Amino acid sequence: MNLKAPDYVEGHGLITGRSVLITAAAGAGIGFAAATRAAEEGARAIVLSDIHEGRLEKAVEQLKSDTGLEAVHGKLANVASEDDVRALIDHAEDVLGGTDILINNAGLGTSKLLVEMEDDEWHKVIDVTLNGTMRMTRYMMRVMQARGKGGVIVNNASVLGWRAQKEQAHYAAAKAGVMALTRCAALEAAEFDVRINAVAPSIVLHPMLRKSASEELLAELESKEAYGRAAEAWEVANVMLFLASDYSSYMTGEVVSVSSQRS
Ligand SMILES: NC(=O)c1ccc[n+]([C@@H]2O[C@H](COP(=O)([O-])OP(=O)(O)OC[C@H]3O[C@@H](n4cnc5c(N)ncnc54)[C@H](O)[C@@H]3O)[C@@H](O)[C@H]2O)c1
């Protein structure tokens, strides 16, 4: 069975007037889809960030022309660097006049059996995926607490934080860590009115992912889904924007699965 994706859902003004910062937003996947959805849901200004300069410049122009939003800014940053993280959030505070919503999208994976994995590969995946999310969350919490106007953080985990898959011990451990970080940080942030939740997508296919995994594996992962297909990046972005909006006002520390697999 392979059920087709529904038609693209139009925006409903879920975050009208809010400002948004998104990491890893210049790729072909969830980050840019979340930026597009944020603009369509009424964001007044958006900072796109990524580690790749050329793609970032194009993404800024693309978002402006796709959505008509003029207040789109780009800022290079590697979430594995504390200096970059601070410079990014400080920059966003300046150009946005305060960040209302942070979407921590950056995450990195490779495929390797654990018995063959060297420490370097383990550490790199953990450092971008878990530590990067921690660095962004920690500094944003400090800034939002000091500003005193609340805010929202949405992290990008993965169903692999719950499930097992061969060659994914490092990535799965990092995503389980993102889930735990989300719960604990949310508990601490509640007292200064900052909500922190995460999505856990199953699979979103895009050209960059197709290059890094075999067609066989991707087809097997799709076949495990009740819908027999991967999610569209915008279907994950929709859930992120729900979590970023006031519609999820009684949710914090939650991890929401964006998946049709039941196992
Ligand atoms: N694609 C999937 O099937 C899937 C499934 C579950 C979870 N996720 C998670 O969703 C997030 C987005 O993944 P995606 O596959 O949709 O791709 P994406 O297009 O949203 O993100 C890729 C971008 O990340 C940037 N990036 C890489 N390392 C970075 C770093 N250190 N600092 C800043 N930016 C960096 C890349 O330059 C690229 O532009 C990741 O956290 C990923 O783990 C993806």
PDBQT file of the ligand as one rigid body, heavy atoms in Angstrom, charges set to zero:
ROOT
HETATM    1  N1  LIG A 301      14.896  13.182   7.221  1.00  0.00    +0.000 N 
HETATM    2  C1  LIG A 301      14.436  12.281   8.076  1.00  0.00    +0.000 C 
HETATM    3  O1  LIG A 301      13.973  11.189   7.694  1.00  0.00    +0.000 OA
HETATM    4  C2  LIG A 301      14.458  12.562   9.559  1.00  0.00    +0.000 A 
HETATM    5  C3  LIG A 301      13.794  11.678  10.425  1.00  0.00    +0.000 A 
HETATM    6  C4  LIG A 301      13.802  11.940  11.784  1.00  0.00    +0.000 A 
HETATM    7  C5  LIG A 301      14.463  13.044  12.278  1.00  0.00    +0.000 A 
HETATM    8  N2  LIG A 301      15.109  13.867  11.412  1.00  0.00    +0.000 N 
HETATM    9  C6  LIG A 301      15.813  15.022  11.985  1.00  0.00    +0.000 C 
HETATM   10  O2  LIG A 301      15.302  16.184  11.371  1.00  0.00    +0.000 OA
HETATM   11  C7  LIG A 301      16.311  17.186  11.338  1.00  0.00    +0.000 C 
HETATM   12  C8  LIG A 301      16.405  17.720   9.925  1.00  0.00    +0.000 C 
HETATM   13  O3  LIG A 301      16.831  16.696   9.042  1.00  0.00    +0.000 OA
HETATM   14  P1  LIG A 301      16.448  16.668   7.513  1.00  0.00    +0.000 P 
HETATM   15  O4  LIG A 301      16.910  15.327   7.025  1.00  0.00    +0.000 OA
HETATM   16  O5  LIG A 301      15.013  17.007   7.323  1.00  0.00    +0.000 OA
HETATM   17  O6  LIG A 301      17.393  17.761   6.833  1.00  0.00    +0.000 OA
HETATM   18  P2  LIG A 301      17.333  19.358   6.821  1.00  0.00    +0.000 P 
HETATM   19  O7  LIG A 301      17.341  19.780   5.409  1.00  0.00    +0.000 OA
HETATM   20  O8  LIG A 301      16.233  19.863   7.686  1.00  0.00    +0.000 OA
HETATM   21  O9  LIG A 301      18.712  19.716   7.517  1.00  0.00    +0.000 OA
HETATM   22  C9  LIG A 301      19.947  19.577   6.837  1.00  0.00    +0.000 C 
HETATM   23  C10 LIG A 301      20.752  20.870   7.052  1.00  0.00    +0.000 C 
HETATM   24  O10 LIG A 301      21.480  20.752   8.285  1.00  0.00    +0.000 OA
HETATM   25  C11 LIG A 301      22.647  21.533   8.144  1.00  0.00    +0.000 C 
HETATM   26  N3  LIG A 301      23.624  21.199   9.172  1.00  0.00    +0.000 N 
HETATM   27  C12 LIG A 301      24.353  20.071   9.265  1.00  0.00    +0.000 A 
HETATM   28  N4  LIG A 301      25.190  20.123  10.308  1.00  0.00    +0.000 NA
HETATM   29  C13 LIG A 301      24.987  21.323  10.895  1.00  0.00    +0.000 A 
HETATM   30  C14 LIG A 301      25.575  21.980  12.019  1.00  0.00    +0.000 A 
HETATM   31  N5  LIG A 301      26.553  21.400  12.723  1.00  0.00    +0.000 N 
HETATM   32  N6  LIG A 301      25.124  23.213  12.367  1.00  0.00    +0.000 NA
HETATM   33  C15 LIG A 301      24.162  23.814  11.645  1.00  0.00    +0.000 A 
HETATM   34  N7  LIG A 301      23.577  23.248  10.557  1.00  0.00    +0.000 NA
HETATM   35  C16 LIG A 301      23.987  22.022  10.183  1.00  0.00    +0.000 A 
HETATM   36  C17 LIG A 301      23.095  21.153   6.729  1.00  0.00    +0.000 C 
HETATM   37  O11 LIG A 301      24.018  22.091   6.186  1.00  0.00    +0.000 OA
HETATM   38  C18 LIG A 301      21.784  21.097   5.961  1.00  0.00    +0.000 C 
HETATM   39  O12 LIG A 301      21.521  22.312   5.287  1.00  0.00    +0.000 OA
HETATM   40  C19 LIG A 301      17.578  16.530  11.881  1.00  0.00    +0.000 C 
HETATM   41  O13 LIG A 301      17.714  16.837  13.255  1.00  0.00    +0.000 OA
HETATM   42  C20 LIG A 301      17.297  15.060  11.688  1.00  0.00    +0.000 C 
HETATM   43  O14 LIG A 301      18.033  14.265  12.584  1.00  0.00    +0.000 OA
HETATM   44  C21 LIG A 301      15.124  13.664  10.060  1.00  0.00    +0.000 A 
ENDROOT
TORSDOF 0
